[in-house]
Amino acid sequence: MELKKKISQKASYYRRYLKRIFSKVLLAKVPPHNIAMGFAVGIFIGLSPILVFQIIPVLAICMKMRYSKLAGFISVFITNPFTFIPIYLFNLSVGAFLLGSWIDVDIGSFQKAIYNVSISSFLNLGQDTIIAFVAGSLLVATLASLVTYWVMRFFIISWRKNREELLKKLAVQQLRHPYALLNKKILTKAKKNRAFSKNSARKS
């Protein structure tokens, strides 16, 4: 039970942390296009055949093009210690399907190379396997980044629009009932104080 509780607490902590970072991205004074492009660049590099130091080209591109660096930083971790093996195997499968009978792909050697996380083993896979992996990765990365851009752009515009409407409604309510929000805070605090007093009385 204690282990489950600790896991649940850590999971909730990471959820809150990610939510704060994501909110920071959405609230940044940056056009939706730049934020969406930041996500798209991160996804493209994360799914591309660049196996190491992926964050360097992401930040370099985002800084050069004035895209959201934080969005790129978040999305590039689509490939992480838990996901890179299935992603790379999928990319290889796409490349093998795309090139068909023109090449001879050694999936077994490829699996060993990525399981061992060995660049030297990867480079010794053979030309056909490397070509299939690169081709599949570029295709998957391109399609995924395009989808990411349009989805995130639509989401950011909608989220900001809804937030502005909500803030306007709150502003109108505040003008009509200037003490309404203050009264709610006072009542909430009073309830907490009463609950605390009851608990103290029971203990005593």
Residue frames as a rotation matrix with the C-alpha (Angstrom) as fourth column:
MET 1
0.564 0.826 0.000 0.00
0.826 -0.564 0.000 0.00
0.000 0.000 -1.000 0.00
GLU 2
0.445 -0.472 -0.761 2.83
0.167 -0.791 0.588 2.40
-0.880 -0.389 -0.273 0.88
LEU 3
-0.627 -0.711 0.319 4.55
0.401 0.056 0.914 1.70
-0.668 0.701 0.250 -2.45
LYS 4
-0.163 0.674 0.721 1.32
0.969 -0.027 0.245 2.37
0.184 0.739 -0.649 -4.36
LYS 5
0.741 0.452 -0.496 0.84
0.587 -0.794 0.154 5.58
-0.324 -0.406 -0.854 -2.41
LYS 6
-0.011 -0.852 -0.523 4.38
0.119 -0.521 0.845 6.74
-0.993 -0.053 0.107 -3.20
ILE 7
-0.713 -0.207 0.670 3.94
0.643 0.189 0.742 5.92
-0.280 0.960 -0.001 -6.90
SER 8
0.253 0.908 0.332 0.60
0.952 -0.296 0.083 7.75
0.174 0.295 -0.939 -6.95
GLN 9
0.648 -0.066 -0.759 2.13
0.351 -0.858 0.374 10.80
-0.676 -0.509 -0.533 -5.24
LYS 10
-0.444 -0.886 -0.136 5.04
0.185 -0.239 0.953 10.89
-0.877 0.398 0.270 -7.69
ALA 11
-0.507 0.332 0.795 2.70
0.862 0.194 0.469 10.49
0.002 0.923 -0.385 -10.65
SER 12
0.608 0.791 -0.061 0.48
0.794 -0.607 0.039 13.34
-0.007 -0.072 -0.997 -9.45
TYR 13
0.308 -0.601 -0.738 3.58
0.195 -0.719 0.667 15.50
-0.931 -0.350 -0.104 -8.85
TYR 14
-0.724 -0.631 0.279 4.85
0.359 0.000 0.933 14.93
-0.589 0.776 0.226 -12.39
ARG 15
-0.095 0.785 0.612 1.38
0.984 -0.019 0.178 15.58
0.151 0.619 -0.770 -13.82
ARG 16
0.761 0.367 -0.534 1.21
0.513 -0.845 0.150 18.92
-0.396 -0.388 -0.832 -11.99
TYR 17
-0.083 -0.902 -0.424 4.75
0.130 -0.432 0.892 19.76
-0.988 0.019 0.153 -13.09
LEU 18
-0.725 -0.155 0.671 4.02
0.645 0.187 0.741 19.00
-0.240 0.970 -0.035 -16.74
LYS 19
0.311 0.925 0.219 0.76
0.947 -0.322 0.014 20.93
0.083 0.203 -0.976 -16.52
ARG 20
0.568 -0.171 -0.805 2.62
0.272 -0.884 0.380 23.98
-0.777 -0.435 -0.456 -15.20
ILE 21
-0.552 -0.833 -0.042 5.20
0.168 -0.160 0.973 23.78
-0.817 0.529 0.228 -18.00
PHE 22
-0.508 0.426 0.748 2.52
0.861 0.219 0.460 23.32
0.032 0.878 -0.478 -20.65
SER 23
0.611 0.749 -0.255 0.55
0.771 -0.637 -0.023 26.28
-0.180 -0.183 -0.967 -19.25
LYS 24
0.141 -0.673 -0.726 3.73
0.132 -0.714 0.687 28.34
-0.981 -0.192 -0.012 -19.35
VAL 25
-0.782 -0.397 0.480 4.11
0.475 0.118 0.872 27.51
-0.403 0.910 0.097 -23.05
LEU 26
-0.112 0.852 0.512 0.49
0.968 -0.022 0.250 28.44
0.224 0.523 -0.822 -23.83
LEU 27
0.734 0.447 -0.510 0.61
0.610 -0.765 0.207 31.68
-0.297 -0.464 -0.835 -21.84
ALA 28
-0.315 -0.930 -0.187 3.86
0.661 -0.357 0.660 32.88
-0.681 0.084 0.728 -23.38
LYS 29
0.439 0.438 -0.785 3.59
-0.165 -0.819 -0.549 36.13
-0.883 0.370 -0.287 -25.34
VAL 30
-0.772 -0.635 -0.040 4.41
-0.251 0.246 0.936 34.32
-0.584 0.732 -0.349 -28.58
PRO 31
-0.139 0.750 -0.646 2.18
-0.990 -0.117 0.076 33.89
-0.019 0.651 0.759 -31.67
PRO 32
0.564 0.449 0.693 0.45
-0.477 0.862 -0.171 30.48
-0.674 -0.234 0.701 -31.98
HIS 33
0.898 -0.271 -0.348 2.44
-0.245 0.349 -0.905 29.82
0.366 0.897 0.247 -35.17
ASN 34
0.008 -0.986 0.165 5.76
-0.736 -0.118 -0.666 30.10
0.677 -0.116 -0.727 -33.31
ILE 35
-0.141 0.011 0.990 4.63
-0.878 0.460 -0.130 27.83
-0.457 -0.888 -0.055 -30.47
ALA 36
0.805 0.516 0.292 3.20
-0.309 0.785 -0.536 25.24
-0.506 0.341 0.792 -32.86
MET 37
0.685 -0.633 -0.360 6.41
-0.360 0.134 -0.923 25.33
0.633 0.762 -0.136 -34.91
GLY 38
-0.200 -0.745 0.636 8.40
-0.961 0.024 -0.275 24.78
0.190 -0.666 -0.721 -31.72
PHE 39
0.225 0.386 0.895 6.40
-0.562 0.801 -0.205 21.61
-0.796 -0.457 0.397 -31.04
ALA 40
0.973 0.205 -0.109 6.72
-0.197 0.479 -0.855 20.52
-0.124 0.853 0.506 -34.69
VAL 41
0.308 -0.938 -0.159 10.52
-0.705 -0.112 -0.701 21.01
0.639 0.328 -0.695 -34.71
GLY 42
-0.275 -0.390 0.879 10.86
-0.923 0.364 -0.127 18.99
-0.270 -0.846 -0.460 -31.50
ILE 43
0.540 0.559 0.629 8.74
-0.330 0.828 -0.452 16.16
-0.774 0.037 0.632 -32.89
PHE 44
0.906 -0.211 -0.368 10.64
-0.336 0.172 -0.926 16.14
0.259 0.962 0.085 -36.19
ILE 45
-0.051 -0.996 0.075 14.08
-0.818 -0.001 -0.576 15.96
0.574 -0.091 -0.814 -34.55
GLY 46
-0.153 0.038 0.988 12.85
-0.852 0.502 -0.151 13.48
-0.501 -0.864 -0.044 -31.94
LEU 47
0.637 0.492 0.594 11.62
-0.137 0.830 -0.541 11.07
-0.759 0.263 0.596 -34.61
SER 48
0.729 -0.414 -0.545 14.45
-0.656 -0.194 -0.730 11.73
0.197 0.889 -0.413 -37.06
PRO 49
0.746 -0.480 -0.461 17.52
0.354 0.873 -0.335 9.47
0.564 0.087 0.821 -37.52
ILE 50
-0.079 -0.760 0.645 19.53
-0.483 -0.537 -0.692 11.77
0.872 -0.366 -0.325 -35.23
LEU 51
0.290 0.210 -0.933 20.29
0.415 0.851 0.321 9.32
0.862 -0.481 0.160 -32.44
VAL 52
-0.024 -0.392 -0.920 22.18
0.998 -0.061 0.000 11.50
-0.056 -0.918 0.393 -29.93
PHE 53
-0.714 -0.320 -0.623 22.19
0.440 -0.897 -0.043 15.12
-0.545 -0.305 0.781 -28.72
GLN 54
-0.260 0.708 0.657 18.79
0.921 -0.022 0.389 15.78
0.290 0.706 -0.646 -30.31
ILE 55
0.525 0.552 -0.648 18.12
0.768 -0.635 0.081 18.76
-0.367 -0.540 -0.757 -28.06
ILE 56
-0.369 -0.766 -0.526 21.02
0.376 -0.641 0.670 20.76
-0.850 0.049 0.524 -29.57
PRO 57
-0.903 0.048 0.426 19.57
0.402 -0.255 0.880 21.08
0.151 0.966 0.211 -33.11
VAL 58
0.082 0.995 -0.061 16.10
0.938 -0.056 0.343 21.70
0.338 -0.085 -0.937 -31.65
LEU 59
0.414 0.037 -0.910 17.25
0.629 -0.734 0.256 24.65
-0.659 -0.678 -0.327 -29.56
ALA 60
-0.663 -0.727 -0.176 19.46
0.327 -0.493 0.806 25.94
-0.673 0.477 0.565 -32.39
ILE 61
-0.663 0.489 0.567 16.57
0.633 -0.039 0.773 25.94
0.400 0.871 -0.284 -34.88
CYS 62
0.362 0.875 -0.323 14.11
0.914 -0.264 0.308 27.45
0.184 -0.406 -0.895 -32.41
MET 63
0.110 -0.404 -0.908 16.53
0.513 -0.759 0.401 30.23
-0.851 -0.510 0.124 -31.47
LYS 64
-0.853 -0.506 0.128 17.36
0.337 -0.346 0.876 30.98
-0.398 0.790 0.466 -35.10
MET 65
-0.644 0.674 0.363 13.72
0.442 -0.060 0.895 31.01
0.625 0.737 -0.259 -36.29
ARG 66
-0.828 0.274 0.489 12.32
-0.527 -0.677 -0.514 32.51
0.190 -0.683 0.705 -33.04
TYR 67
0.058 0.808 -0.587 10.12
-0.121 0.589 0.799 29.53
0.991 0.025 0.132 -32.34
SER 68
0.670 0.255 0.698 9.17
-0.701 -0.092 0.707 28.52
0.244 -0.963 0.118 -28.80
LYS 69
-0.362 -0.897 -0.253 12.27
-0.666 0.439 -0.603 26.90
0.652 -0.049 -0.757 -27.28
LEU 70
-0.575 0.194 0.795 10.27
-0.697 0.392 -0.600 25.45
-0.428 -0.899 -0.090 -24.40
ALA 71
0.572 0.819 -0.039 7.80
-0.682 0.449 -0.577 23.81
-0.455 0.357 0.816 -26.80
GLY 72
0.437 -0.506 -0.743 10.69
-0.608 0.442 -0.659 22.29
0.663 0.740 -0.114 -28.76
PHE 73
-0.603 -0.710 0.363 12.36
-0.724 0.296 -0.623 21.14
0.335 -0.639 -0.692 -25.55
ILE 74
-0.137 0.654 0.744 9.19
-0.732 0.439 -0.521 19.38
-0.668 -0.616 0.418 -24.37
SER 75
0.743 0.635 -0.208 8.31
-0.589 0.474 -0.655 17.67
-0.318 0.610 0.726 -27.64
VAL 76
0.090 -0.774 -0.627 11.80
-0.832 0.289 -0.475 16.40
0.548 0.564 -0.617 -28.50
PHE 77
-0.697 -0.352 0.625 11.48
-0.686 0.583 -0.436 13.99
-0.211 -0.732 -0.647 -25.57
ILE 78
0.536 0.807 -0.249 8.99
-0.843 0.492 -0.218 11.95
-0.054 0.327 0.944 -27.58
THR 79
0.489 -0.500 -0.715 12.02
0.072 0.840 -0.538 9.67
0.869 0.212 0.447 -27.88
ASN 80
0.223 -0.369 0.902 13.13
-0.951 -0.285 0.118 8.81
0.213 -0.885 -0.414 -24.36
PRO 81
-0.744 -0.642 0.187 14.48
-0.668 0.725 -0.169 5.70
-0.027 -0.250 -0.968 -22.59
PHE 82
-0.399 0.678 0.617 10.94
-0.119 0.629 -0.768 4.23
-0.909 -0.380 -0.170 -22.53
THR 83
0.591 0.801 -0.099 9.89
-0.122 -0.033 -0.992 4.94
-0.797 0.598 0.078 -26.12
PHE 84
0.058 -0.590 -0.805 12.94
-0.880 -0.410 0.238 5.03
-0.471 0.695 -0.544 -28.40
ILE 85
-0.788 -0.384 0.481 13.08
-0.178 0.890 0.420 1.25
-0.589 0.246 -0.770 -29.03
PRO 86
-0.050 0.818 0.573 9.48
0.670 0.453 -0.588 0.84
-0.741 0.355 -0.571 -30.33
ILE 87
0.650 0.276 -0.708 9.75
-0.215 -0.826 -0.521 4.14
-0.729 0.491 -0.478 -32.24
TYR 88
-0.225 -0.831 -0.508 12.98
-0.829 -0.111 0.548 3.15
-0.512 0.545 -0.664 -34.01
LEU 89
-0.740 0.027 0.672 11.64
0.201 0.962 0.183 -0.32
-0.642 0.271 -0.718 -34.81
PHE 90
0.355 0.931 0.087 8.50
0.492 -0.106 -0.864 1.25
-0.795 0.350 -0.495 -36.27
ASN 91
0.464 -0.251 -0.849 10.58
-0.604 -0.791 -0.096 3.67
-0.648 0.557 -0.519 -38.36
LEU 92
-0.666 -0.744 0.048 12.67
-0.519 0.509 0.686 0.79
-0.535 0.432 -0.726 -39.69
SER 93
-0.407 0.608 0.682 9.51
0.546 0.760 -0.352 -1.15
-0.732 0.229 -0.641 -40.56
VAL 94
0.633 0.634 -0.444 8.13
0.081 -0.625 -0.776 1.87
-0.770 0.455 -0.447 -42.44
GLY 95
0.066 -0.716 -0.695 11.39
-0.837 -0.418 0.352 2.24
-0.543 0.558 -0.627 -44.36
ALA 96
-0.795 -0.352 0.494 11.50
-0.120 0.890 0.440 -1.47
-0.595 0.290 -0.750 -45.22
PHE 97
0.042 0.905 0.424 7.89
0.628 0.306 -0.715 -1.33
-0.777 0.296 -0.556 -46.43
LEU 98
0.607 0.182 -0.774 8.58
-0.276 -0.865 -0.420 1.84
-0.745 0.468 -0.474 -48.40
LEU 99
-0.158 -0.801 -0.577 11.64
-0.913 -0.103 0.394 0.48
-0.375 0.590 -0.715 -50.21
GLY 100
0.759 0.645 -0.086 10.21
-0.630 0.695 -0.346 -3.03
-0.163 0.317 0.934 -50.59
SER 101
0.877 -0.342 0.338 12.28
0.356 0.934 0.021 -5.72
-0.323 0.102 0.941 -52.29
TRP 102
0.740 -0.630 0.236 15.02
-0.122 -0.471 -0.874 -3.28
0.661 0.618 -0.425 -53.29
ILE 103
-0.136 -0.803 0.581 16.82
-0.819 -0.239 -0.522 -3.77
0.558 -0.546 -0.625 -49.99
ASP 104
0.159 0.084 -0.984 17.60
0.330 0.935 0.133 -6.53
0.931 -0.346 0.121 -47.51
VAL 105
0.164 0.002 0.986 16.86
-0.718 -0.685 0.121 -5.37
0.676 -0.728 -0.111 -43.95
ASP 106
-0.393 -0.363 -0.845 18.40
0.345 0.793 -0.501 -7.17
0.852 -0.489 -0.186 -40.97
ILE 107
0.403 0.675 0.618 15.83
-0.345 -0.514 0.786 -6.50
0.847 -0.530 0.026 -38.23
GLY 108
0.810 -0.110 -0.576 17.50
0.503 0.635 0.587 -8.86
0.301 -0.765 0.570 -35.73
SER 109
-0.236 -0.969 -0.068 20.84
0.928 -0.204 -0.312 -7.01
0.289 -0.137 0.948 -35.86
PHE 110
-0.342 0.194 0.919 19.00
0.006 -0.978 0.209 -3.69
0.940 0.077 0.333 -35.67
GLN 111
0.748 0.664 0.017 17.20
-0.060 0.042 0.997 -4.78
0.661 -0.747 0.071 -32.50
LYS 112
0.480 -0.649 -0.589 20.49
0.871 0.431 0.235 -5.84
0.102 -0.626 0.773 -30.88
ALA 113
-0.468 -0.717 0.517 22.10
0.672 -0.669 -0.319 -2.51
0.574 0.198 0.795 -31.81
ILE 114
-0.135 0.467 0.874 19.34
-0.299 -0.860 0.413 -0.38
0.945 -0.206 0.256 -30.26
TYR 115
0.845 0.383 -0.372 18.92
0.194 0.429 0.882 -2.64
0.498 -0.818 0.288 -27.22
ASN 116
0.235 -0.864 -0.445 22.65
0.972 0.211 0.105 -2.23
0.003 -0.457 0.889 -26.53
VAL 117
0.943 0.164 -0.290 22.43
0.159 -0.986 -0.041 1.50
-0.293 -0.008 -0.956 -27.32
SER 118
0.014 -0.994 0.107 25.62
0.424 0.103 0.900 1.16
-0.906 0.033 0.423 -29.36
ILE 119
0.567 0.131 -0.813 26.41
-0.529 -0.699 -0.481 3.65
-0.632 0.703 -0.328 -32.13
SER 120
-0.480 -0.835 -0.270 29.26
-0.787 0.274 0.552 1.45
-0.387 0.478 -0.789 -33.43
SER 121
-0.659 0.323 0.680 26.92
0.306 0.940 -0.150 -1.56
-0.687 0.109 -0.718 -33.69
PHE 122
0.436 0.873 -0.217 24.38
0.185 -0.323 -0.928 0.62
-0.881 0.365 -0.303 -35.48
LEU 123
0.301 -0.396 -0.868 26.94
-0.816 -0.578 -0.019 1.81
-0.494 0.714 -0.497 -38.04
ASN 124
-0.773 -0.634 0.026 27.94
-0.556 0.697 0.453 -1.82
-0.305 0.336 -0.891 -38.70
LEU 125
-0.018 0.871 0.490 24.38
-0.252 0.470 -0.846 -2.88
-0.967 -0.139 0.212 -39.53
GLY 126
-0.493 -0.109 0.863 24.84
0.747 0.455 0.485 -2.70
-0.445 0.884 -0.143 -43.26
GLN 127
-0.994 -0.013 -0.108 23.90
-0.042 -0.868 0.496 -0.18
-0.100 0.497 0.862 -45.90
ASP 128
-0.540 0.841 -0.037 20.41
0.212 0.179 0.961 -1.53
0.815 0.511 -0.275 -46.62
THR 129
0.028 0.547 -0.837 19.29
0.964 0.205 0.167 -1.51
0.263 -0.812 -0.522 -42.98
ILE 130
-0.557 -0.312 -0.770 20.63
0.572 -0.816 -0.082 2.00
-0.602 -0.486 0.633 -42.37
ILE 131
-0.973 0.220 0.065 18.99
-0.079 -0.589 0.804 3.34
0.215 0.777 0.591 -45.55
ALA 132
-0.246 0.934 -0.258 15.65
0.504 0.351 0.789 1.78
0.828 0.064 -0.557 -44.56
PHE 133
-0.042 0.180 -0.983 15.88
0.988 -0.138 -0.067 3.25
-0.148 -0.974 -0.172 -41.05
VAL 134
-0.804 -0.327 -0.497 16.81
0.280 -0.945 0.170 6.73
-0.525 -0.003 0.851 -42.30
ALA 135
-0.850 0.515 0.110 14.09
-0.030 -0.256 0.966 6.72
0.526 0.818 0.233 -44.98
GLY 136
-0.061 0.866 -0.497 11.41
0.716 0.385 0.583 5.49
0.695 -0.320 -0.643 -42.57
SER 137
-0.238 -0.104 -0.966 12.47
0.897 -0.404 -0.177 7.92
-0.372 -0.909 0.190 -39.85
LEU 138
-0.960 -0.174 -0.222 12.38
0.080 -0.923 0.377 10.93
-0.270 0.344 0.899 -42.20
LEU 139
-0.593 0.804 0.046 8.95
0.102 0.019 0.995 9.98
0.798 0.595 -0.094 -43.52
VAL 140
0.098 0.626 -0.773 7.47
0.894 0.285 0.345 9.39
0.436 -0.725 -0.532 -40.05
ALA 141
-0.460 -0.366 -0.809 9.11
0.744 -0.656 -0.126 12.56
-0.484 -0.660 0.574 -38.67
THR 142
-0.991 0.081 0.102 7.81
0.004 -0.765 0.644 14.69
0.131 0.639 0.758 -41.55
LEU 143
-0.282 0.955 -0.087 4.22
0.250 0.161 0.955 13.45
0.926 0.248 -0.284 -41.30
ALA 144
0.102 0.298 -0.949 4.18
0.971 0.176 0.160 13.60
0.215 -0.938 -0.271 -37.49
SER 145
-0.700 -0.431 -0.569 5.59
0.566 -0.821 -0.075 17.15
-0.435 -0.375 0.819 -37.41
LEU 146
-0.855 0.455 0.250 3.01
-0.059 -0.563 0.824 18.37
0.516 0.690 0.508 -39.95
VAL 147
0.073 0.908 -0.413 0.16
0.506 0.323 0.800 16.88
0.859 -0.267 -0.436 -37.93
THR 148
-0.132 -0.214 -0.968 1.65
0.986 -0.128 -0.106 18.28
-0.101 -0.969 0.227 -34.72
TYR 149
-0.959 -0.283 -0.006 1.88
0.279 -0.949 0.144 21.79
-0.047 0.137 0.990 -36.15
TRP 150
-0.572 0.788 0.227 -1.75
-0.182 -0.392 0.902 22.01
0.800 0.475 0.368 -37.30
VAL 151
0.203 0.642 -0.740 -3.17
0.656 0.472 0.589 20.28
0.727 -0.605 -0.325 -34.22
MET 152
-0.273 -0.387 -0.881 -1.18
0.940 -0.303 -0.158 22.45
-0.206 -0.871 0.447 -31.79
ARG 153
-0.976 -0.071 0.207 -1.91
0.137 -0.936 0.324 25.64
0.171 0.344 0.923 -33.74
PHE 154
-0.200 0.979 0.048 -5.66
-0.002 -0.049 0.999 24.95
0.980 0.199 0.011 -33.66
PHE 155
0.243 0.259 -0.935 -5.50
0.848 0.412 0.335 23.98
0.471 -0.874 -0.120 -29.97
ILE 156
-0.628 -0.575 -0.524 -3.52
0.758 -0.606 -0.244 27.07
-0.177 -0.550 0.816 -28.93
ILE 157
-0.865 0.355 0.355 -5.83
-0.111 -0.825 0.553 29.47
0.489 0.439 0.753 -30.81
SER 158
0.093 0.958 -0.272 -8.95
0.149 0.257 0.955 27.79
0.984 -0.129 -0.119 -29.34
TRP 159
0.062 -0.136 -0.989 -7.48
0.963 0.268 0.024 27.68
0.262 -0.954 0.148 -25.82
ARG 160
-0.866 -0.448 -0.222 -6.50
0.488 -0.852 -0.187 31.34
-0.106 -0.270 0.957 -25.88
LYS 161
-0.621 0.713 0.325 -9.88
-0.190 -0.539 0.820 32.37
0.760 0.447 0.471 -27.29
ASN 162
0.288 0.742 -0.605 -11.75
0.452 0.452 0.769 30.43
0.844 -0.495 -0.206 -24.58
ARG 163
-0.235 -0.471 -0.850 -9.49
0.972 -0.106 -0.211 31.90
0.009 -0.876 0.483 -21.91
GLU 164
-0.970 -0.113 0.215 -10.09
0.139 -0.984 0.113 35.45
0.199 0.140 0.970 -23.13
GLU 165
-0.201 0.974 0.102 -13.88
-0.130 -0.129 0.983 34.90
0.971 0.185 0.152 -23.10
LEU 166
0.292 0.264 -0.919 -13.69
0.783 0.486 0.388 33.49
0.550 -0.833 -0.065 -19.59
LEU 167
-0.615 -0.603 -0.507 -11.61
0.782 -0.551 -0.293 36.45
-0.103 -0.577 0.810 -18.37
LYS 168
-0.813 0.392 0.430 -14.09
-0.121 -0.837 0.533 38.88
0.569 0.381 0.728 -19.95
LYS 169
0.186 0.931 -0.315 -16.99
0.191 0.280 0.941 37.15
0.964 -0.235 -0.125 -18.18
LEU 170
0.074 -0.245 -0.967 -15.15
0.982 0.189 0.028 37.31
0.176 -0.951 0.254 -14.87
ALA 171
-0.896 -0.443 0.016 -14.37
0.439 -0.892 -0.104 41.00
0.061 -0.086 0.994 -15.44
VAL 172
-0.437 0.828 0.352 -18.04
-0.194 -0.468 0.862 41.74
0.879 0.308 0.365 -16.14
GLN 173
0.387 0.563 -0.730 -19.12
0.557 0.488 0.672 39.85
0.735 -0.667 -0.124 -13.01
GLN 174
-0.338 -0.623 -0.705 -16.55
0.941 -0.221 -0.256 41.75
0.003 -0.750 0.661 -10.98
LEU 175
-0.931 0.023 0.364 -17.91
0.054 -0.978 0.201 45.08
0.361 0.207 0.909 -12.27
ARG 176
-0.045 0.998 0.051 -21.51
-0.165 -0.057 0.985 44.10
0.985 0.036 0.167 -11.55
HIS 177
0.941 0.303 -0.149 -20.74
0.057 0.291 0.955 42.56
0.332 -0.908 0.256 -8.16
PRO 178
0.297 -0.923 0.247 -17.42
-0.503 -0.371 -0.781 44.03
0.812 0.107 -0.574 -7.02
TYR 179
-0.209 -0.377 0.902 -17.53
-0.977 0.106 -0.183 42.23
-0.026 -0.920 -0.391 -3.68
ALA 180
0.776 0.607 -0.171 -18.75
-0.618 0.786 -0.014 38.85
0.126 0.117 0.985 -4.96
LEU 181
0.425 -0.691 -0.585 -15.33
0.064 0.667 -0.742 37.30
0.903 0.278 0.327 -5.41
LEU 182
-0.532 -0.626 0.570 -14.10
-0.489 -0.322 -0.811 38.80
0.691 -0.710 -0.135 -2.16
ASN 183
0.133 0.694 0.707 -17.12
-0.990 0.122 0.066 37.43
-0.040 -0.709 0.704 -0.29
LYS 184
0.829 0.138 -0.541 -16.47
-0.272 0.946 -0.175 33.96
0.488 0.293 0.822 -1.73
LYS 185
-0.111 -0.966 -0.233 -12.90
0.027 0.231 -0.973 34.06
0.993 -0.114 0.001 -0.44
ILE 186
-0.514 -0.025 0.858 -14.07
-0.784 -0.393 -0.481 35.24
0.349 -0.919 0.182 3.00
LEU 187
0.537 0.806 0.249 -16.72
-0.843 0.508 0.175 32.50
0.015 -0.304 0.953 3.20
THR 188
0.628 -0.377 -0.680 -14.23
-0.026 0.864 -0.503 29.82
0.777 0.334 0.533 2.14
LYS 189
-0.477 -0.861 0.174 -11.74
-0.161 -0.108 -0.981 31.00
0.864 -0.496 -0.087 4.74
ALA 190
-0.231 0.486 0.843 -14.47
-0.964 -0.232 -0.130 31.09
0.133 -0.843 0.522 7.42
LYS 191
0.790 0.538 -0.294 -15.50
-0.529 0.841 0.116 27.50
0.309 0.064 0.949 6.60
LYS 192
0.202 -0.817 -0.539 -11.90
0.153 0.570 -0.807 26.35
0.967 0.081 0.241 6.92
ASN 193
-0.628 -0.430 0.649 -11.55
-0.493 -0.425 -0.759 28.13
0.602 -0.796 0.054 10.26
ARG 194
0.241 0.806 0.541 -14.79
-0.969 0.171 0.176 26.55
0.049 -0.567 0.822 11.56
ALA 195
0.794 0.021 -0.607 -13.62
-0.162 0.971 -0.178 23.10
0.585 0.240 0.775 10.46
PHE 196
-0.238 -0.964 -0.116 -10.26
0.048 0.108 -0.993 23.67
0.970 -0.241 0.021 12.16
SER 197
-0.458 0.137 0.878 -11.98
-0.825 -0.433 -0.363 24.81
0.331 -0.891 0.312 15.37
LYS 198
0.649 0.758 0.067 -14.23
-0.743 0.612 0.270 21.71
0.163 -0.225 0.960 15.42
ASN 199
0.538 -0.531 -0.655 -11.24
0.134 0.821 -0.555 19.39
0.832 0.211 0.513 14.95
SER 200
-0.536 -0.753 0.381 -9.34
-0.218 -0.313 -0.924 21.19
0.816 -0.578 0.003 17.72
ALA 201
-0.086 0.608 0.789 -12.34
-0.981 -0.190 0.039 20.90
0.173 -0.771 0.613 20.05
ARG 202
0.828 0.397 -0.396 -12.66
-0.384 0.916 0.116 17.16
0.409 0.056 0.911 19.37
LYS 203
0.117 -0.886 -0.448 -8.97
0.217 0.463 -0.859 16.57
0.969 0.004 0.247 20.08
SER 204
-0.662 -0.347 0.664 -9.13
-0.472 -0.494 -0.730 18.53
0.581 -0.797 0.163 23.32
